[in-house]
């Protein structure tokens, strides 16, 4: 049998030669000194040779193991050279079937079912959070620990809900790949090892009309940019999500004569399209719906004052550097912090304030359990906040977009009347002097 010392010291000669081991295995040495392990065998009555690889990359012990594996195939009636070529092609093919390849194919098949906003978000989330770690790996080679490591990297930046949505999307991709014959399982069953999605966040919010009126007055007098102050007033009056307000284009506002300041606007409406609602609601995969917000007189007045500042651009509430960029998501919140409302009230808190105070108002008029009108008023309040009220089906909410508009408009005006007692008009905010920022005691 061949020894490692003999293999190590073998050098080139005038002609190629062999150093025999056993069982048909030998080391082939070329005139240049290159050494490779080969196996001579017979299959179907023909003499054949199989090359295992170079020495010393493949040691004697490994070469003998490869020989024994080839002998086992021969006993089973299989040609080891053919099996080796087949395995090599399968491996090449396997690594061509990457996660990214099947993710993009899956996305392409699904995109016609989704809105453009949602389709872009799905692909963007995969490109940002999954492809860098798993994209170029054969989909059949990805296992649970690899999936979990990818999702935990998302969790570590605090995006717990995003991690859970990614797991669902990855699961769909693995199922698609398996159906296409590229995968052999679904390694996304890792939800028990992930962080739990946190309960709905409770936003700091004022819960009395006196407190609300005080904050409105303080913001009106603050030395902040007028667009920021008007954005705060519009948030207070409409109780809509701050993101919807910051990004609102002028074209979404209806029923307002912009040229005549004193012209009544009894049917003024803010019509938020389905794609914008879907984006703001974290791109949920349910059917999209547009949201119609009735505007009180004071809300119309706020928009008319704002129009004097930003009416030439596409956005109602742009930042102070570009008419094409929305107001910063932190602008109004920082203003509240500076005037002493840190951890007491935030921009999103207007929704809580509206819901709490208007439900309390109607509860006093129609005691719960004794007057069914309270249930109806709660329905109106939920519709104004773009919630799905108890007793109203999702289908009805989606297709009856102007549901109870007359009643909702009355509530919008009632809310405005209560919080704007003693406040300046929006036009006075622009025309009158501003005092420096002051803090509440």
Residue pairs with C-beta under 8 A, 6 or more apart in sequence:
1 21
1 22
2 19
2 20
2 21
2 26
2 27
2 60
3 60
4 59
4 60
6 19
7 19
7 27
7 35
7 55
7 56
7 60
8 56
10 19
10 27
10 29
10 33
10 35
11 29
11 33
12 29
12 30
12 31
12 32
12 33
12 34
13 29
13 31
14 31
15 31
16 28
16 29
16 30
16 31
17 28
17 29
18 26
18 27
18 28
18 29
19 26
19 27
19 29
20 26
21 27
21 60
21 63
21 64
21 67
23 39
23 67
23 68
23 71
24 39
24 40
24 41
24 67
25 37
25 38
25 39
25 63
25 64
25 67
26 37
26 38
26 39
26 40
27 35
27 36
27 37
27 38
27 55
28 35
28 36
28 37
28 38
29 35
34 54
35 54
35 55
35 56
36 51
36 52
36 53
36 54
36 55
37 51
37 52
37 53
37 54
37 55
37 58
37 63
37 66
38 49
38 50
38 51
38 52
39 49
39 50
39 52
39 66
39 67
39 70
39 80
40 47
40 48
40 49
41 47
41 48
41 49
41 50
41 70
41 71
41 74
41 80
42 48
43 74
43 79
43 80
43 81
44 79
48 79
48 81
49 81
50 70
50 80
50 81
50 84
52 58
52 63
52 66
52 67
55 63
58 66
69 80
70 80
73 79
73 80
73 83
74 80
94 138
94 140
94 141
95 138
97 138
97 139
97 140
97 177
97 182
97 183
98 135
98 136
98 137
98 138
98 139
99 130
99 131
99 134
99 135
99 136
99 137
99 138
99 139
99 142
99 173
100 131
100 134
100 135
100 136
101 139
102 139
102 173
102 176
102 177
102 180
102 182
102 183
103 126
103 130
103 131
103 135
103 173
104 123
105 176
105 180
106 172
106 173
106 176
106 177
107 119
107 122
107 123
107 126
109 176
110 119
110 122
111 119
114 122
114 285
115 274
115 275
115 278
115 288
116 275
117 275
117 278
117 279
117 283
118 278
118 283
118 285
121 279
121 283
122 169
125 162
125 165
125 166
125 169
126 166
126 169
129 150
129 153
129 154
129 162
129 166
130 150
130 166
130 170
133 146
133 149
133 150
133 153
134 142
134 146
134 147
134 150
137 146
139 174
139 177
139 182
139 183
140 182
140 183
140 184
142 174
142 187
143 187
144 187
144 188
144 189
144 190
146 187
147 167
147 170
147 187
147 188
147 190
148 190
148 193
148 194
150 166
151 163
151 166
151 167
151 190
151 194
152 163
152 194
154 162
154 163
154 166
155 163
155 194
155 195
160 194
160 195
160 196
160 197
160 198
161 197
161 282
163 194
163 195
164 191
164 194
164 197
167 188
167 190
167 191
167 194
170 188
171 186
171 188
174 183
174 185
174 186
174 187
174 188
175 186
177 183
178 184
178 185
178 186
202 352
203 346
203 348
203 349
203 351
203 352
204 343
204 344
204 345
204 346
204 349
205 345
205 346
205 349
205 350
205 351
205 352
205 353
205 356
206 212
206 215
206 344
206 345
206 349
206 353
207 352
207 353
207 356
207 357
208 357
209 357
209 418
209 419
212 236
212 353
212 357
212 419
213 419
213 420
213 421
213 422
213 423
214 440
215 236
215 336
215 341
215 345
216 232
216 233
216 236
216 419
216 420
216 423
217 422
217 423
218 339
218 340
218 438
218 440
219 229
219 232
219 233
219 335
219 336
219 339
220 229
220 233
220 423
220 424
220 429
221 434
221 435
221 438
222 229
222 335
222 338
222 339
222 434
222 435
222 437
222 438
223 434
223 435
223 436
223 437
224 335
224 437
225 320
225 331
226 309
226 429
226 430
227 306
227 309
227 310
227 317
227 318
227 319
227 320
227 327
228 327
228 331
228 332
228 335
229 335
229 429
230 302
230 305
230 306
230 309
230 317
230 426
230 429
231 245
231 246
231 317
231 327
231 331
231 332
232 332
232 335
232 336
232 347
233 298
233 302
233 426
233 429
234 245
234 299
234 302
234 303
234 306
234 317
235 242
235 245
235 332
235 347
235 350
236 350
236 419
237 296
237 298
237 299
237 302
237 412
237 415
237 416
237 419
237 420
238 245
238 270
238 293
238 295
238 299
238 412
239 350
239 351
239 353
239 354
239 355
239 384
239 385
239 415
240 270
240 272
240 293
240 351
240 385
240 386
241 280
241 348
241 351
241 386
242 329
242 332
242 347
242 348
243 280
243 329
244 272
244 276
244 277
244 280
245 317
246 317
246 326
246 327
246 328
246 329
247 276
247 315
247 317
247 326
248 270
248 272
248 315
248 316
248 317
249 314
249 315
249 316
250 307
250 311
250 314
250 315
250 316
251 314
252 270
252 271
252 272
252 273
253 268
253 269
253 270
253 271
253 295
253 303
253 316
254 267
254 268
254 269
254 270
254 271
255 265
255 266
255 267
255 268
255 269
255 295
256 265
256 268
256 295
256 300
256 303
256 304
257 263
257 265
258 304
258 307
258 311
261 304
261 427
264 297
265 295
265 297
265 300
268 294
268 295
268 299
268 300
269 292
269 293
269 294
269 295
270 292
270 293
270 295
271 290
271 291
271 292
271 293
272 290
272 291
272 292
272 293
273 290
274 288
274 289
274 290
275 288
277 288
277 289
277 290
277 291
277 386
278 284
278 288
281 386
286 394
287 398
289 397
289 398
289 401
290 401
291 386
291 401
292 401
292 402
292 405
293 384
293 412
294 384
294 405
294 408
294 409
294 412
295 303
295 412
296 409
296 412
296 413
296 415
296 416
296 417
297 413
297 416
298 416
298 420
298 426
299 412
299 416
301 425
301 426
301 427
302 426
303 316
304 426
304 427
305 425
305 426
305 427
305 429
305 430
306 316
306 317
306 426
307 316
308 430
309 430
310 316
310 317
310 318
310 323
312 323
313 323
313 324
314 323
314 324
315 323
315 324
315 325
315 326
317 326
317 327
318 324
318 325
318 326
318 327
319 325
319 326
319 327
319 328
319 331
332 347
333 346
333 347
336 342
336 344
336 345
336 346
336 347
338 437
338 439
339 437
339 438
339 439
339 440
340 439
340 440
340 441
341 440
345 353
351 385
354 381
354 384
354 385
354 415
355 381
355 385
357 415
357 418
358 377
358 381
358 411
358 414
358 415
359 377
359 378
359 381
361 414
361 418
362 373
362 374
362 377
362 378
362 381
363 374
365 373
365 374
366 372
366 373
366 374
366 377
367 374
368 374
375 391
377 411
378 389
378 390
379 389
379 390
379 391
379 392
379 404
380 404
380 407
380 408
380 411
381 411
382 388
382 389
382 392
383 389
383 392
383 397
383 403
383 404
383 408
384 408
384 411
384 412
388 394
388 397
389 397
392 403
396 403
397 403
424 432
